[in-house]
């Protein structure tokens, strides 16, 4: 589609005598005015002091013919291009030829790190983490598909007050005894219990603080318990990554960055960027309207900003990154503004310049906000099991002859597809109100609805006794044209999603594509069409749709089942 837009821009430039770059910047796909529309006449009107509509008519009259456009006309100040059957024929052929490579960008040579998930050990994986990992993985896939080298990074808090709370609960409430399975998940519940005890008792709070100090001091006894429980969490995380279809390239931990962060903080003190205040090391950013940041406590322990300075050094020592993206919730917006300013003051200007905080909002249930501290958070395991139960029952009704393995695998793909789509569907800067029934609906705006569209195309392809073939003299119907145009716009959609780090754009595209597909089904017979060229060309349309649906679903991390 980008080629067609560029061709239209070249034709405009030649007919008007203007710069191709200017023509290209004012030419885009259109839903209302032709297939491609240009607003170049508005730009030229400023220079020529003429009526834009008059300029548009003059350009259209001078326009040379092109095989890709059946008509070019001026409507008021707009120049509108209409695709020809030749264009639609070649668009289909390209998709069939390229298959899953269709829409893939050329290698850019750029290295981009996407840091996401970042779930702390000693806490449960909850529904908020699911939005994070769904968004982060989608962004990584879109950037990768666009031709960039992507490094997936995961920075986890494995030390600090939350760990001390969990360890206090493990030692004092459960006497260091744990269940045989899902111990990481269980520790999240221990953390919630310990948090409540701390709120009720100053003595418990002091005991937790003591454990925290002993942890930072690496006292042998508490360190052994920490290592053991930490590994339980990491083992559970690994199982979750496999199930969710995510594989990280780099794992970073706060226990790894704290020493480096402390070193950098002391360097900043020597340079006069940081200063001592009541024994603590701080950076005063009040002149930047960013408040005061504490790097080291009076006891000399590094806080979050210091650790993140250490993380930045680790990242850039290994990778010469062109972009460093943090997928972190909106509540940390001020934090990252402070971090990037400190990096800049510290002379790490490249690091500051290429770093970006991709903000996402909360996930809430209809009954309100959740809290892991209070134990009211919806945990991933509970979410998954509830979704699986709902899906499994529906799949079993439709396929009583399936064996247990196929039933479970299909239910898993549908349940995860429902969860992931519901997390990526909404713009990242908007709050999600998670609705169980809507997430699983087969009636539009859901992952299962899109998976069903894919399965339906697959069913037609399997039933066909002939091969897809595009006749060069085929006269496409209006519904066929709309569907092919939508299919062929995938590269433009991916480009938009990559440039704005907005995978919800892919979701909108998929829903529009499914709508066009349904319209095509109602007006166009495929397997039993009267003419051979109709059967073959329409099968080519279905096969192309199957390819594009599969590619776009994969970009948002959704697996497509072979039946539903």
N, C-alpha and C positions, 0 to 999 in steps of 0.2 A: 504493500500500500504506500510505503514511503516513496518507492520509485514512481508511482503514478502521480503523487503530489509533486514530486520534483519535476516530472515531465510537464505537468500543467504550469508550474512556475517558469520553466524554460520557454514554453510557448507564449506565456504572458510577457516575459522579458523581451522576447524577440519582436512581438507585435507592438509593444509600447516603447521599446528602447530604454527601459529602465534596467537597473542592476538585478542580476539573477537572485542575489542574496535578499534584496528587498522584496522581490516577487515571492520568494520562498517563505519569507516570514509572514506574509499576508495571505497565504494559501493553506487551506486545511480541509479535512474531511467534513462533510456536511450531512445532516439528517433531513433538513428542511429545504435547502436550496441545491438541487442537483445532488451529485455524489461528492464532488469537490467544489468548493467555493472560494473565490478570492475577493478581498477587500482592497486591492491595490489602488483602485480609483480614488479612495479617500486620501491615500498618501500623495498620489500625483496631483490631486486637486489643490493641495496646499502649495505645491511648487508652481503649477501652471495657472492658478487662479481661475479654474474652470469648474463647471458643474460636474460632480462625480459620476452622475448617470450618463452624461454626454461622453465622458472619458471611457466609461465601461462599454458603451455602444461602439465607440471607435476601435477599441482594442479587440472586441469580439468580431468585428467586421474584418479586421486584418489577420485574424487567427488562422494559422495553417492547419490542415487536417492531420489527424493522428488516428492510427488503427485502434488505439485504446479508448477513444472517445467517439460516441455516436453523434453527439451534439454539444456545441458550446454556444451559450446565449447570455446576453446581458439582461438582467432583470433589475431595473432601477440602477443603483450603484454597484451591484454585485455581478461578478462574472462566474457563471455556473457551468460546470463540466458534467457530462453524463457518460457513464461507462458503456462501452460497446459489448456485444456478445463475444467479440474477439478477446477483450479484456477478461471477461468471466471465464472463458474457456482456458486461457493461459493461467489464470489464478488457480483454478482447480488442478491443472496439470502440475503446477509448482508445488502445491501442498502434497499431492500424491507422490511426487518425486522426492521431496525433502523429508516426508514423514515427520518423525519426532524432532528433526532438526529445523523444521519450519519455524521461522520467527527468532531463531537463535542469533545473537549478535556476534560480530567479529571480535577477536581477542583485542582488548584495549591495552594490555600491558600493565594495567593498574592493579595494585594490591589493596584489598579492603578487608579490614577486620570488623566482624560483627560480633559484639559481646552481648550475650543474652542468657536467659534463664537465671543464672546467678542466685540459685536457691541456697540458703544457708543449711549447713549440716545441723543436726539436732533439732530440726523443725520439720513439720510435714510439708509435702508438696500440695499446694492448695490451688483453687480455681484461678487465683491471680497469677500464679506461676504459669498456668496453662495459657493464659492470654499472652504472657511474655514469650514463652517458647514457641507458640504458634506464630506470633508476629515476627519474632527474630528469625525463625527458620524460613518463613516465607520471604522475608527481605533478603536473606542469604541466597535463597534459590533464584530469586528474580535478578539479583546482581550478578550471580554466576551465569545465568542464562544469557545475560546481556554482554558477556564476554570478559568479565572481570575475574581476577584470581581472588577468591574469598577464603579468609581464615575464620573459622567459627571458634569463638572463645567463650569460656565460661569461668566467671570469677566468683568464688563462693566464700562466704563467711564461715570459717571453721574454728574461729576463736573470738572471744569477746563475751559480754554479759549474757547473751542468749544461751551460749554454750554452758556458761557457769550455772545458769538456772537449771538447765536440763540435767547437768551432772549432779547438782544438789538433789534434785528429785530422784534421780537414778540411785544415788547412794542412800538417801534418807527415807524415801518413800517405798522404794522397791529393793533396797539392800543388795544392789548390784545384780539382781536376777532379772533376766529378760526372756521373752518368748523365743521360740526356735525360728520363726519366720517373720518377715516384714518388720524387722527390728528397727529399721530407720523410721518407718511410719509410726511405730509404737513410741519411739523417742519424741516425736512431735507431740504426742498426747501427754507424755511425761513433762515436756516443756510447758504446756498449757496448765497442767496441774501445779507445777512449781511456781508459775507466774502468779496464780491465784493465792498460793500460800504466802508468797512474798508481799503481796498487797495487804494481807491480813496481819502480818507479823514483822515488826522491825528486826527482831532477832534473826528470822529467816533471811531477810534482806541483807543483813550484815554478814551472815554465813555465806551467802552467794557472792558478795563482794570479795570475801576472803578467798574463795575458790578462784575467782577471776584473777586476783593478784598472784596466786600460786601458779595458775596456768601460764601467765605472762613470764613468770620467773622460771618456768619449766621445772617445777618441783617434780621429782621422779614419780612419786606415788600417784598424784593427780594426772600427770602426763600419760601414764600407762592407761588409766581409765579413759582419758580423752582419746588416745590413739585407737583403742579398741572400739569405742562407741562411734568415733568418726568413721571408721572403716565400715561399720554396719550401714551408716547413712550412704556412703559412697557406693556400696554394693547395691543398695536399693535404687539409687540414682541410675546406675548402669543398666539395670533391668528396665527402668522407666524409659531411658533413652532408646533402647532397642525397640521397645513396644511402640514408642512415639515416632520412630523413623528418623532419629536425629543422631548425628555423629560429630562430636566436637574434635577440633584439631589441637586446641590448647586448653588445658585446665590450669587456672591460677587460683591460689588460696591466700586468704589474709595472713595465715601463719607464715606464708612464703614472702609476702611483701612488707611485713611490719618492720623487719630489720633495715631493708633498703629505704623504706619510708622515713625511718628515724634518722638515717644517715643524711638524706636529702634535707630533712627539716633542720638539722644542725648546720648543714651547708648554707641554707637560707638565713640562719641566724648570723653566721659569720659575715655574709654579704650585706647584712642590714635589711634584708627583705622581710625577715621575721624578727620578732623581738621577745624578750622574756617579760612575763607578766605574772606576778605572784607564784613564780616557780614554773609556770607553764610556758610553752613556746607557742606564740600566736602570730597570725598575719592579720594586720588591721586593714580591712578593705572598705571601711566606712566612706572614704572619699569616692568610692565606686558605687556607693549605695548597696554594698553586698555584705555589710556587717563585719563581725570579727570572727575569724576562723581559728580554732584551737588545733594545732598540729600534734603537740605532745602534752600529756598531762604533767602535773608537778612531780609525779612519780617517775616520769620519763617514758611512759607508755604511749605509743602512737595511736591516734584516733583515725577515723575514716579517711579524711583528706590526705593525711600523711601516707597511709597505706596505698591510696590511689596514685599518689606521686610515685611510689615504688612500683606499682603495677605499670604505669606509663613507661617508666624506664625499661622495665623488662620487655614490654611489647616492642618498643622501638629499637632496642638493642638487637633483637632477633629479626624484626621485619622492618623494612623501610616502607612504611605504610603511606598510601596516598589518601586513605580515609580510615578513620577510627570511630566506629559507630557504637554508641552505648544504648541498648534497648532497656530503659529503666522508667519506672512510673513517674507520673507528674509531680508527686509529692517531693521528688528529688531535684526539681527544676533549679531552685536556688543553689543547691549543693553543687551542681555541675557548672553553673555560672561562676561560682567561687573557684572551683577546681581549675577551670580553663584560664581564669585570670591569674591564679597562682603560677600555673605553667608558663604563662606569658611573662610574668615578672621574674621567674626563675631562669629566663633565657631559653626556655624550651618552646620557641615560637612556632616551629613547624608542628610540633606535637599539639599545641593549642589550636593552630589554624586548621588542621585536618580533622580535629575531633568534633563529634556531633552527638548531641543528646536527642535520641528519638523518643519522644514523650508518648506514653500511653496512659489512659485513664483507668479507673477502678472497674472491677467486675462486681456487680451487686446482684443479689437475689431480690425478688419482688418485696420481700419482708425487710430489706434494708442492708446496711453495710455489715461486713464480716470482720472477725478479728481472730488471728491465730493465738494471741496472748490469752484471750478469753475462751478459746476453744470453740468459737462459733463459726469458724471458717469451714467451707465445704472442701474437704480433702479430695485430691485427684482420685484416689482409690475408690472412695465412696461414689464420686461422680461417675467414674467409669463403670462400676458395678451396676449402678442404677440404670445407666444408659444401655448397657449390655443386656440387662434383664428385659427392658422394654423392647429392644431390637430383636433379641433371640426369640421371643414369643411370636412376633410378627413374621419373622423369616420361617419359623417352624410351621406356621399356619399355611404358608404358601408352598413349602417344599417338605412335605411329610416323608418323602422318600430319601432325603439327603442323610448321609452319615454324620456322626457327631463332629468330626474334624471339619468338614465343609461348612456345617452349620455355624460352628464357633468362629472359623476364619472369616466368613462373610459377615457375621454379626459384629466382629471386631472392627472390620473395615468400615462398616456403616456407622457404628457408634463413634469411632474416632473421627470419621468424616464429619459427622454432625457436630462434635465438640469443636474441631478445628475451624470449620466454616463459621460457626457462631462467634468464634474469637477474632477472626480476621475480617469478617463481613463489615464490621463497623469501623469507621475512621478511628485511628489510634487515639486521637485527642478527644474522643467522646466516650462517655460512660456506657458500659454494657449492662443491661438488665437481663440476666440469663433466664431464658424461658425453656423449660424442658420440652414441652410439647412442640413449640415452634421449631426448636433445633432438630427434631426428628421428623418433621412434616414432609410428606411427599408432594405437597401442594405449594411449590415455589419458595424462594428465599431460604433455602436450607441445603446443607451438604447432601443428604439423601436424595433430594429432588434432582440435583445435578448428577449424582452417581446413577440415578435411574435413567436420565437422558443418555448417559454414556452406554449403559447396559442395553438400552433400546436400540441404539445404532449398531451395537455389537450383534444383537440378535438378528437384525436384517442382513448384515454382512454374512453371518453364518448360514442363513437360510438360502442365500443366493446361489444359483447354479451357474452363474455367469460372472465374468470379471468386470470391475469398474472401468469404463472407457469414456473419454470425452470426445464427442464428435465435433469437428471444427466448424461445421455448418449448423450446429444446434441453436435453436431459438429459445433462449431462456425465458421462463415466465417471471412475473414480478416477484413472486414469493421465493423463487429460486435465486434470483439476483440479490434479494435482501439477505438471504442466508449466506451466500458466497461472499458478499461484501463484508459481512460480519466476520466470517472465518478469516478473510484475507487481512483484516485489520489487526490481527493478533500482534504482529511486530510493533505497531504503533502503540498499542495498549501496554505491552511489556516495557517499551521505552519510557512511557509515562510513569508506570509504576516504579521503575528503577530510578528515574531522575528525582522523584518526589518521596521515595522510600514508602510507598503507599500500596501495599498488596491488596487493599480493599478494592482498588481499581480493577484488579483481575476478577474479583468476586462479582462486581457489577457487570463486567464483560461476560462472564459465564452465564449469569442470569438472563442477560439480553440474548445471548446465543441460544440458550434453551428455549426462550420465547419464540425466536425465529424458527427454530427447529420444529416446534409444535405447530406453528402456522404452516410450515412446509408439509408436514405430515397430513394435515387436514385437506390440503389442496392437490397434493402430488402423490399419485400411486407410484410405488417403486418396483417391487417384485412382479406385480401383475399389470404393469403399464402396457398399453396397447402396442406401441412401437418399440423396436429393438433399441434404437438410439435413445429413447426416453428411459428405458430400463437401465441401460449401461451408464448414461450420464447421471441419472438420479442416484444410482448406486455409488458413483464417484463422489457425488455430493455427500451422501451418507458416510462414506469411508473417510472423506476429508473432515467431516464434522467429528467423527470418532477420534481421529488423530488430534485435532485441535482441542477437543474436550479433555482428552487424556493429558495433553501437554499443560493446559491451563490448570487443571486440577492438581497436577504434580507440582506446579509452581507455588500453590498454597498448601502443599504438604499432604494432599488427600489422595489416598489410593482408591482406584476404581475397581469394584468387584466385577466378576464375570457374569453374575446373576444377582437378582434381588428378590 
